[in-house]
Amino acid sequence: MSKYDIIVIGGGPGGYVAAIRAAQLGAKVALVEKDKVGGTCLNHGCIPTKAIIASIKLFEKIQKADSFGISCPTPTIDLAKVIERKDQIVGKLIKGVENLLQKNGVEVIQGEGILTKPGHVKIGSRDVQSQAIILATGSTPASIPSITFDGRQFLTSDDILSLKQVPEKLDVVGGGVIGLHFAYIFSALGSQVTIYEALPEILPGVDDEIVAMIKRILKRKKIEIKTNTKFEAGMSCGKSLICVGRKPAQTGIEVNEKMETKTPGVYAVGDVVSKKMFAHVAYEQGVIAAENAMGGNKTFSYAYVPYGIYTQPEIAGVGLTEKEAGSNAKVGKFPYAALGIAQAMGEIEGFIKVISDENGKLLGVHIIGEEATTLIGAATLALRNGLKVDQLAETFQAHPSYPEGLHEAALGALAKSLHLQPRAVI
């Protein structure tokens, strides 16, 4: 029987990062993966969708070339070539992860790992043993009762990433982040898109003003949104993408803030246990589990988890929304239209919102606009380190740049806006 210090089951973001960190700390590590390393994020989620969105955004930019003084023939887009580019990018990154594991001395075992008892894992006919085990088995697309995924009419988010032809009509069932990504993609490609959301509003948990603005933008793109509507098979008008969330690959697993399960020596990370199914959450949880399995004492907190949505314009946020912060919160907003860089780049839609409590403590930052997913990094750093809104306001930024908007929004929370008229409507 092969023996290791740590066995990681699942090679997604949480699993492969846990394996690498444990190896860096001197552990003999085995990583068990039944498919390709990288998990949902790299193979079917974050990376492939962003590769496709990059093509869509460039296509839309070229369509506006005349407004920049550039004349060019009417552009066309070939979905098959877009998917081919996506596959090349994914393949390259998978090889990159495989190389990282190899260089760090992690042994990758192909197969499905089953935890038979503490410290023992069965992989096919092979039994392996370790002092600690980290479960990182991820999640799968959730389904709707009475609808069976068939890869033709009713599609998962995995299925739709391999389409080579643009459907004339597309139902997007679920108005969350995944649904909006694909609604944006296929609307830009020419599909007639309808979003169905069972809840009263799309994008639950996102700032209300941002939701209102993205709905106006989606409507302008001729994307129909039906909230408070439960989708049924008979409503399908063409192809139907079912993206009503994801469910853990294993249920009943609970962890504490150290990512420890109730079984000594067994940890769990990522989508299989996470309250927020983001790859960056899985990365951090993987590091914490690995360090604790090697004798550390680290804890995980959901307090400052940022998110990004790659629509056009982008959406990003961290911390409390204005509604969550309550009526005593102080709010500063700055519109992209008042930013010199946004005017120069032709990206004037959106705003930046900074929220603090009555004592000036930063509570949240929420953005809709160009480079939102980049800007949120600075906001996350500020919240994580307990900065106050006046410290953000006193940190002036390069001109012209998008971070100026963050600076101005912080000034707005202190009623000190320099480049916005008093009581201006955003």
N, C-alpha and C positions, 0 to 999 in steps of 0.2 A: 504493500500500500504506500503510495506517494504521500509524503508529509510536507506541509508548508506552514509558514507562520500565519499567513492570511490567505483565505480564498474569497474572491469576489465573484458573485453570481450575477451576471448581466454586464454587458460592455457598453452601455450608454453613457451619457455625460457624468452621472454620479458614479458609475462603476469603474470606468477607465481612469477617471481622475483619482478615485480612492486607491486603485491599484498602483498608479504612478507615485502618489504621495507615500503610500506604505513602503514601496520599494526605495524611495529616497531616504526613508528613515531606517533602512537596513533590513527590511523584512524580505523573506523569501515568499514571493507572491504568485498565485495562480489566478488568472481571470478566465471564467467560464462564460462562453457566449455561443448561443445556438444559431445566430445569424451573422450579420456583419457588425463590427465594432462601430461605435458612434450612436447607436440607438435611434429612437424616433427622430430626435432633433437633427442629426446629420443625414440620415437616410430618407426620412419621410416628412420632416417638419421644418424647423427653423431655416436650415441652409437651403434646401431645394426651393422652398417658397420664396426666399429672398433673392435667389438667383433668377427666378422667373420674374419677380417684381422689378429687378434691375433692368431687365429687357423691356418691360412695360413702361417704366419711367423714362427710359431713353427714347422709346417710340413716341411717347406723349410729348417729350421735349422737342423732338424733331418736327412733330406736327405743328409746333408753335414757332418754328424757325423764322417765318416771315416777320413775326413781331420783333425779332432780334436783328432784323436787317439782312437775313440770309435767305436766298432763294434756292430751292431745291425741288426735285420732282416729288410728287405725292408719295410718301413713304408707305411701305407695306410691311407686315410682320408675318413670319412663318412659324407657327406654333411648333411644328416638328423640329425646327432648328433651335428654337428656344429650349425645348425639352432636351435636345442633344447637348446644348451648352450646359444646362443644369446637371445632366448626368456626368459630364466631364468634371465639373467642379466637385460634385459629391465624391466621385471616384478618387480624385486627387487628395481630398481631405481625409477619406478613409485610409488611404495609404499613409498619410501623415500621422494619423493616430496609431496605426499599426507600427510604424517606425518608432514613435515615441515609446510605446510599450516595450518594443524589442530593446531599444537603447537603455531603458531603465531596468532591464533584466526581468520583466514580467513574462511569465509563461502563459500563453494564451491557449486554452483548451477548447476545441470546437465541440459543441454539444449542449444538451439541456441539463443543467445542474439541479439536482433535487436534494434538499437538506433532509437527510434521513434521521439524524439526531444531532445534538450539539457537537460541533467539531467534525462532523462526517458528511460528505457530499458524494452522491452517486451520479456519475456521468456515463450513461449507457451501461456498459458492463464494467466500467472502471470505478473504483472507490478511492477517494482522496480524503485526507485528514488535515486539519489545521487547528491552531490555537484559537483563532477568531474567524468569523465569517461575516461578510458584508453582503446583504441582499440589495440588489439594484435591478430588479426585474421589470421596472417600468410600468407602462400602461398601454391600453388598447382603445381604439375608438368606441365610444358608447353608441348604442343603437336605439331604435324606436320600436316599441311593440308593434307587431304586425308587418314590419318592413324587414325584408331580408336583403342584405348586401349581395348583389349579383355581379358587380363589376361592369355592368352595362347600363342599366337604367338607374339603379340605386347604388351610389358610390360612396366609399369612405374617402377621407382626405388623402389616404395612401393611393387609392385608385386614380383619383383625378390628376395626380402628379405625372401620370404616364399617358394622358390623353394626347393624341397627335393631331386631332381635328377639333375645331372650335364648335361646340354645340350651338344650335340656333337659339335654344332656350335652356336656361339653367335655374333650377330651384336650389337655393341655398338654405338648408334647414338648420337654423341656429344662428343667432345674431351676436355671437361672441367674436373673439379675436380671429379664430381660424375662419369663421364664416365671412367676416369682412375682408380678410386677405383674398379669398377666392372670388368673392363678389367683385372686388376691385379689379382683379386680374382678368376675369372673363368678360366683364363689362367693357374694359378697354380693348379686348380682343374682338368684340362685336356681338357677344351673346346678349340676349334679353334676359336680365337677371331679376329674380324676385327673392327677397330674404323673408323667411318665415321665422318668427320668434314667439315662443309660447308665453314668455314673460311680458310685462307691460312695456319694457324698454330694451333696446339693444345695449350691448356693452355694459353689463352689470358691474358696478364697482368703479366705473370711470366717471370723472367729474361731469355733472349735469350739463354745464355750458358747452363742454367739449362734445358731448353726445349730441346736443342740439345742433352744433355747427357741422359735425360730420354727417348728420342726417340731411341737412340742407345740401351739402356737397354731393352726397350719394344721389339725392333726388335730381340734382342738376345733371348727373351722369346717367340719368334715366334708370336708376336702380330702384325698384319698388320695394318698400319695406312694409311688411304686415306683422304688427305686434299683436299680442294677446291672441295668437292664432296657433292652434295645434295642427301640425301637418299630418296628413294621412295619405296612404298610397294612392288613392283615387284622385288626389289633387295634383299629381305629377303631370307636368306639361311638356316634359322632354327628358333631360337627364336631371337627376336629383342628388345633390351632394348632402349627405347627412353628417353634420358636424355639431352634434349636441353635447360636446365635451368628451372627456376620456375617463376611463375607469381603471383602477389599479389592476395589474395582472394577477395579483394575489390580494385577497381581502383578509381582514381581521388582524393585520399587523399594526401594532402601536409602538411608538418610540417616545423617549423623553428628549429633553433638549440636548442630550449628548449623542443622540441618534441610536441609543441602546434600546433593544427590544426587551421584553420581559424575560427572555431566555439569556442567561449569562453567556457572554462571548459572542453573541449574535447581534449585529447592527443592521439597520435598514435605511436606505437613502433614496432620494429622488421620487418619481411619480408614484411608486408603490406605497409611499407613506406621506407624501408632501401635501400640505394644505394649499400650496401654490405650485402648480405644475409647470415650472419654468426650468429651462436647462441651467440657467445661472444659479438657481436654488439648488439643483442637484449637484452642480460643481462644488458649491460651498459645503453642502452636507457630506459629500464624499470625502473632502479634505478633513472635516471634523471627525467623521467616523474612523478614518484611517489613523489620525493622530491619537484618538482616544483608544483605539485597539492596540496601539503601540505604547500605551501608558500615559497618554496626555490627559488633559482635563479641559477640553474646549466645549463651548455650547453654541447652539444655533438660535437665532432670533428672526422672526418674520417682520420686525419693526420697520426696516428700511429696505424693502424689496422693490426695486424699480421694475417697470414694465415698458415695453415698446410695441407699437402697432404700426406696421409698415404700409399703411394706406397712403394716398396722396391727397392732402398733406399727411405727414406722419403724426402719430399721437404718442405721448409718453407721460409717465407720471411716477411719483414716489411719495409715500406718506399719506396723510389724511386729505380727503376731498373737502371742498368748502362746506358741503352738507354735514360731513362727519365731524368737522372742526367746531361746528355750532355757531350760534348767533353772536358770540363775543369775539370771534376770530377777526383778525384784520387781513384784508385781501388787497393785493396790488396786482393790476393787470397791465400788460403792455401789448399793443397790437403789432403784428408783423408789418402792417402797412406804414407804420411810423419808423421802421428800421431802414436806414440807408442801404444796407447790404441786401435786404429783401427786395427793395425797389430795383436795385441794380441787377439782381439775379432773376427778376420777374417772378418772385415767389412771395406774394404779399398776403396770402390768406393765413389766418390763424392768430393766436395770441399766447402769451406766457402768463401764468397765474402763480403768484407766490402767496402762501397762507401762513400766518403766524398767530400765536395767541396774544392776549392783551399785554403780556410782558415781553413780547418780541421774540419768543422762541419759535424757530421755524417748525412748522407742522407738516407742510406739504408743498410740492411744486407740480404743476400740471401744465402740459404744453400740447398745442396742436399747431403744426407748422413745419416748415423746412428744417431739417437737421434736429428735429425734436428728440430722436433717440440718441443723438450725440450729446445734446445739451443736458439731458437728464443725468448724465454722469457726474457733472459738477454739482448738480442739485443733491444727488445721492450722497456725495462726499460731504456736503455741507450739513445735511440732516444727520448723517451717521456720526459726525463729530460734534454735534450739539451747537452748531453755529447759530447766532441770533440774526434776525433779519437786518439789523443795522450793520453787522459785519459783512453780510452779502452786499448791502447797499454801498458800503465804503470800499468795496473791491471793484475798482473800475476796470473795464475791459478794453481790448484792442478795438480800434475803429478803422474801417467798418467791419463788423462781425455780428454773427447771431448771438453770441453771449452778451452783447450789449443789452439785448432784450431782457435777459435774466437780471442784469444790473438795474435796468429801468423798472422792472416789475417790483423788485425789492424796494426801490425808492418810492414806488407807488403805495406800497403797504405802509410806508411811513408818511404818506401824504407829501412827498417831496419830489414828485415827477418833474423831470427837466424837459422832456421832449413830448409831453402829452398835455393837451389843454385840460383844465379842471372840468370834471364831470363829463369827460368825453365818453361817448357810447362806443363800446367795443362789440 
